[in-house]
Amino acid sequence: SCSQNLFINDSFGAVELSGFQYQKNGPMKTCQCETPPPTPSPTCLADTNSCTCTQSPFKFMFKYIQQTCEESQNQQLGTGTYTCDGKSSIKNPARTGAYIVVSRPNGAVLFQNWVFNEGEFEFATGGTSNMDVKIYSGPDRAWELQSLTFRSACSSPTIQAEESFGAVKLIGFQYFGADMIECSCIKFEQDSPTPRPTPRPRPRPPTPQPSSSPSPPPTPQPSPRPTPSPSNCPNSICRERAFTMYFVFDALTCNASSNSQESKSSCEGQSSITNASSAFIVISDKDTGGKTSRRKTQQVRKKNKNDNEIPYFSGSISFGAVVEVDNNGSKFPADMDVTIYKDDTKSEILQYVKFHSSCSQNLFLGDRFGSMKVIGFKYEDGDIEKCF
């Protein structure tokens, strides 16, 4: 309504305001013809006093640090303005990240997205004095890992960069009309701050310039998920047939496969799997499509729905979640089949993967077969090897 400040080029999530029209048939006011001044690098301050919030911020910048409530370090502890309740399993090293929702006390959402471990995220505060943060294991919000509330108005008690509130740590803030102050270059210590390296710049993308002839706007493309890095684990090859294997489901296409099994593995599926926030996964040793490297999804669907086989694993999995697969105390046979369905109706297959799991062929921690990344082995002697 413009009763609150509203500017051309303000962004709200995935959309950016590019113009106003005040009268029904009047001219459209836009500013895309103007070149915005370059955004300066964030100010990195060298002491905790300068990084103490002194007025209500316009934006906050946080980092997800996978920390329990008991490990919180902030000045609101014991004041009644900060509460935190959560599970110790948030520190499980098998978790690659979490789904974080930040909202006002009235439920209005300020931020919601998947954040990887040590990942940074920022959002406009909306002028709220208090914030609620809920951390889930996945986008389906089926499993809550942590719930916390803290005072965000920078009044008594104040907040300070590098303070931690459960699993999130404040690393910067921005006052209205000012630059982002990023203080992740210092270590939070009440008495003697320790400098850290200067953070990277966070430039704003330039505003598109008009051409002499109007052209249609480009078709928006979905933001790609981070490409997992290859394994650099020492001695990470599977040494013998495992009793239990651990995978991460991260919804990537077959083209993302990275392993050394060549003809011993195959992957077939749809590119739409990259949009999946969850899927229904069936893992077994049954060859559901014959001996050829290419399998038809109709054959897979028919076999998996009609046979009486008991799979190693069958269930719904959220993006980024860990899948633990065992063979009821026995070693795995030669091959492993993974069928990834859109949901538990098994009416649409997103991806089908087959690979050699007996370790007679090279199998490494960090090997990727489509959407499934190998992250752990458990052997007969009880020894567990994991690497991310």
C-alpha positions in Angstrom: 0.0 0.0 0.0 3.1 2.2 0.2 2.3 3.1 3.8 5.5 1.3 4.5 8.7 2.0 2.5 8.5 0.3 -0.9 11.1 0.8 -3.6 11.6 -0.3 -7.2 14.1 -3.2 -7.2 13.0 -4.4 -3.8 13.1 -8.2 -3.8 10.6 -10.5 -2.0 11.9 -14.0 -2.2 12.1 -15.0 -5.9 10.3 -11.9 -7.3 11.6 -8.4 -7.6 9.5 -5.2 -8.0 10.4 -3.5 -11.2 7.7 -0.8 -11.6 4.6 1.0 -10.5 1.5 2.3 -12.3 -0.5 4.9 -10.4 -3.5 5.4 -12.8 -5.3 2.7 -14.7 -4.3 4.0 -18.1 -1.3 6.0 -16.9 2.4 5.4 -17.7 4.3 2.7 -15.9 7.1 4.0 -13.7 10.2 1.8 -14.0 13.8 2.3 -13.1 15.4 -0.4 -15.1 17.0 2.2 -17.3 19.1 3.4 -14.4 22.3 1.7 -13.5 22.4 1.1 -9.8 25.6 2.0 -7.9 27.9 -1.0 -7.2 27.2 -2.7 -3.9 30.2 -2.3 -1.6 31.7 -5.4 0.0 30.3 -6.2 3.5 31.9 -4.3 6.3 33.9 -6.7 8.4 34.5 -5.2 11.8 37.3 -6.3 14.1 35.7 -6.1 17.5 32.5 -7.4 19.2 31.4 -4.0 20.4 31.1 -2.8 16.8 29.3 -6.0 15.9 26.7 -5.5 18.6 23.2 -4.7 17.2 22.2 -1.2 18.3 18.9 -0.7 16.4 16.2 -2.8 14.8 17.8 -4.4 11.8 16.3 -4.5 8.3 18.0 -7.9 7.5 19.7 -10.7 9.4 22.4 -13.1 8.1 22.7 -16.5 9.9 24.7 -19.7 9.5 23.4 -23.2 10.2 25.9 -24.8 12.6 24.2 -28.1 13.6 24.4 -27.2 17.3 22.2 -28.4 20.2 20.2 -26.0 22.5 22.6 -26.7 25.3 25.5 -25.4 23.2 23.8 -22.0 22.7 26.0 -18.9 23.5 24.1 -15.6 23.7 23.3 -12.8 26.1 19.6 -13.8 26.2 20.2 -17.0 28.1 18.3 -16.9 31.4 16.4 -13.7 30.6 13.1 -15.3 29.5 13.4 -13.9 26.0 15.1 -17.0 24.6 13.8 -20.5 24.5 15.1 -23.6 22.7 13.9 -27.2 22.6 15.3 -29.8 20.4 16.8 -33.2 19.9 20.5 -34.2 20.2 20.2 -36.0 16.9 20.5 -32.7 15.2 24.3 -33.3 15.5 24.2 -36.6 13.7 27.1 -36.4 11.3 25.1 -38.3 8.7 22.9 -35.2 8.2 24.0 -33.0 5.3 21.7 -30.1 6.3 18.2 -29.2 7.4 15.0 -27.5 6.3 14.8 -24.2 8.2 11.6 -22.0 8.7 11.9 -18.6 10.3 8.7 -16.8 11.1 7.1 -14.0 13.2 5.1 -14.9 16.3 1.9 -14.6 14.3 3.1 -17.3 11.9 4.1 -15.1 9.0 7.0 -16.8 7.3 10.2 -14.7 6.8 12.4 -17.6 5.4 12.0 -21.2 4.5 14.4 -23.3 2.6 16.9 -26.2 2.7 20.3 -25.1 4.2 23.4 -27.3 4.1 25.7 -27.7 7.1 27.7 -24.4 7.6 25.5 -22.8 5.0 24.6 -19.1 5.2 21.1 -17.6 4.8 19.6 -14.1 5.1 16.2 -12.6 5.2 14.3 -9.4 5.9 13.1 -9.1 9.4 9.7 -7.4 8.7 10.2 -5.3 11.8 9.4 -8.1 14.1 10.6 -7.9 17.8 10.7 -11.7 18.2 11.5 -14.6 15.9 10.5 -18.2 15.9 12.9 -20.7 14.2 12.0 -24.3 13.5 14.5 -26.8 12.1 13.3 -29.9 10.3 15.0 -33.0 8.9 13.4 -32.3 5.5 11.0 -30.1 3.5 8.0 -32.4 4.5 8.5 -31.2 8.1 7.7 -34.6 9.3 10.5 -34.6 11.9 11.2 -31.5 14.0 14.9 -31.3 15.1 14.8 -28.0 17.0 12.4 -25.2 17.9 13.6 -21.8 19.3 12.5 -18.3 19.9 14.7 -15.2 20.5 14.3 -11.4 20.7 15.4 -9.8 17.5 14.6 -6.1 18.1 18.1 -5.3 19.5 16.6 -3.8 22.6 17.5 -5.1 26.1 18.8 -7.7 26.0 20.7 -6.9 22.8 22.1 -9.4 20.3 25.6 -9.6 18.9 27.1 -11.1 15.8 28.6 -14.6 16.3 26.1 -15.4 19.1 24.5 -18.7 18.6 20.9 -19.7 19.2 20.7 -23.4 19.1 21.7 -24.6 15.6 21.8 -21.1 14.0 24.5 -18.5 14.5 24.1 -14.7 13.8 26.9 -13.6 11.5 25.7 -10.3 10.2 22.9 -7.7 10.1 21.8 -4.7 7.9 20.2 -1.5 9.1 17.7 0.1 6.7 19.5 2.2 4.0 22.9 0.9 5.1 25.2 -1.9 4.0 25.3 -5.4 5.4 27.6 -5.7 8.3 29.2 -9.1 8.2 31.0 -10.1 11.4 31.8 -13.8 10.6 35.5 -12.6 10.5 35.6 -12.5 14.3 35.2 -15.1 16.9 32.5 -14.4 19.6 34.3 -14.0 22.9 33.1 -11.6 25.5 36.6 -10.5 26.6 39.1 -11.0 23.7 37.8 -11.3 20.2 40.0 -13.2 17.7 40.2 -12.0 14.1 39.2 -14.3 11.3 39.9 -13.9 7.5 37.9 -11.2 5.7 34.7 -12.6 4.3 33.9 -12.8 0.6 32.0 -9.9 -1.0 28.3 -10.4 -1.5 27.5 -8.2 -4.6 24.0 -7.7 -5.8 23.3 -8.9 -9.4 23.2 -5.9 -11.8 19.9 -4.6 -13.0 19.2 -5.6 -16.7 19.6 -2.7 -19.2 16.9 -2.0 -21.8 17.6 -2.8 -25.4 16.6 -0.6 -28.3 13.8 -3.0 -29.2 11.7 -4.6 -26.5 12.3 -8.3 -26.0 10.3 -10.9 -24.0 11.8 -11.6 -20.5 13.9 -14.8 -20.3 12.2 -17.9 -19.0 13.1 -18.2 -15.4 15.3 -21.3 -14.6 15.2 -23.1 -11.3 18.2 -22.5 -9.1 20.4 -25.6 -9.2 21.1 -27.4 -6.0 24.7 -27.5 -5.0 26.7 -30.2 -6.8 28.1 -32.6 -4.2 31.9 -32.6 -4.2 33.7 -35.9 -4.9 35.0 -38.0 -2.0 38.4 -37.3 -0.7 38.3 -39.9 2.0 41.6 -41.8 2.7 41.3 -45.5 2.1 37.7 -45.1 1.3 37.3 -48.2 -1.0 34.9 -50.9 0.2 37.2 -53.7 1.5 34.7 -56.6 1.7 31.0 -57.2 1.4 29.2 -54.9 3.8 26.4 -55.8 6.2 25.0 -52.3 6.1 25.3 -49.4 3.6 24.5 -45.7 4.0 23.3 -43.4 1.3 22.2 -39.7 0.9 19.3 -39.0 -1.4 19.9 -35.6 -3.1 17.6 -35.7 -6.1 20.1 -35.5 -8.9 19.8 -36.8 -12.4 21.7 -39.8 -13.9 24.1 -37.4 -15.5 25.4 -36.6 -12.0 26.6 -40.2 -11.6 30.3 -40.5 -10.6 31.8 -43.9 -10.0 34.3 -46.4 -11.3 31.9 -49.3 -12.1 31.4 -48.5 -15.7 29.4 -51.4 -17.3 28.6 -52.8 -13.9 26.2 -50.0 -13.1 23.3 -48.3 -14.9 20.9 -45.4 -14.3 17.8 -44.4 -16.1 15.3 -41.7 -15.1 13.6 -38.4 -15.5 15.1 -34.9 -15.3 12.2 -33.8 -13.2 13.7 -35.6 -10.2 15.7 -32.4 -9.5 12.4 -30.8 -8.4 11.6 -33.5 -5.8 11.6 -32.5 -2.2 11.0 -36.1 -1.2 10.5 -39.5 -2.9 9.5 -43.1 -2.2 12.5 -45.3 -2.5 12.7 -49.1 -2.8 16.1 -50.8 -2.5 16.5 -54.6 -3.2 18.7 -57.1 -4.9 16.2 -58.3 -7.4 17.0 -57.7 -11.0 13.7 -56.1 -12.0 14.4 -55.6 -15.7 16.5 -58.5 -17.0 20.2 -58.5 -17.8 20.3 -55.5 -20.2 21.8 -52.2 -19.0 18.7 -50.3 -20.1 15.4 -51.1 -18.3 12.0 -50.0 -19.1 10.0 -48.3 -16.3 6.9 -50.4 -17.2 8.9 -53.6 -16.3 10.2 -52.1 -13.1 6.8 -50.9 -12.0 5.2 -54.3 -12.7 7.8 -56.3 -10.9 8.1 -54.0 -7.8 4.3 -53.8 -7.3 3.4 -57.5 -7.9 6.2 -59.7 -6.5 6.4 -60.8 -2.9 10.0 -59.8 -2.4 11.0 -58.2 0.9 13.3 -55.2 0.0 16.3 -54.0 2.1 14.5 -50.7 2.3 11.2 -49.2 1.3 9.9 -45.8 2.5 9.5 -42.1 1.9 12.7 -40.1 2.1 13.2 -36.3 2.2 15.7 -34.5 0.1 19.1 -34.6 1.8 18.1 -37.4 4.2 20.3 -40.5 5.0 19.1 -43.9 3.9 20.4 -46.9 6.0 20.2 -50.2 4.2 20.8 -53.6 5.8 20.3 -57.2 4.9 19.0 -58.6 8.2 22.5 -59.4 9.5 23.8 -60.9 6.3 26.2 -59.7 3.7 24.7 -58.0 0.5 24.6 -60.1 -2.7 26.3 -59.0 -5.9 23.9 -56.4 -7.2 21.7 -53.7 -5.7 18.6 -52.1 -7.4 17.3 -48.7 -6.4 13.9 -47.6 -7.6 12.9 -44.0 -6.8 9.2 -43.3 -7.1 7.5 -39.9 -7.0 5.4 -40.9 -4.0 4.1 -44.0 -2.2 1.5 -44.8 -4.8 4.4 -46.1 -7.0 2.5 -44.8 -10.0 5.5 -42.8 -11.5 9.1 -43.8 -11.5 11.6 -40.9 -11.3 14.8 -42.9 -11.5 16.0 -46.5 -11.6 19.6 -47.4 -10.6 21.6 -50.6 -10.5 25.1 -51.1 -9.3 27.5 -53.8 -8.0 27.4 -54.0 -4.2 29.6 -57.0 -3.4 32.8 -55.0 -3.5 34.3 -57.3 -6.1 34.1 -54.3 -8.3 35.5 -50.9 -7.1 33.1 -49.2 -4.7 34.2 -46.1 -2.9 32.7 -43.8 -0.2 31.5 -40.8 -2.2 30.6 -42.8 -5.3 27.4 -41.5 -6.8 24.7 -43.5 -8.7 22.2 -40.9 -9.9 20.4 -39.5 -6.8 22.1 -41.9 -4.4 25.5 -41.1 -2.9 27.4 -43.8 -1.0 28.5 -42.4 2.4 29.1 -45.4 4.6 29.8 -49.1 5.1 29.4 -51.4 8.1 31.3 -54.6 8.1 30.9 -58.0 9.7 33.4 -57.1 12.5 31.1 -54.1 13.4 33.6 -51.5 12.0 31.8 -48.5 10.4 33.5 -46.3 7.8 31.7 -43.1 6.9 32.7 -40.1 4.8 30.9 -37.1 3.4 
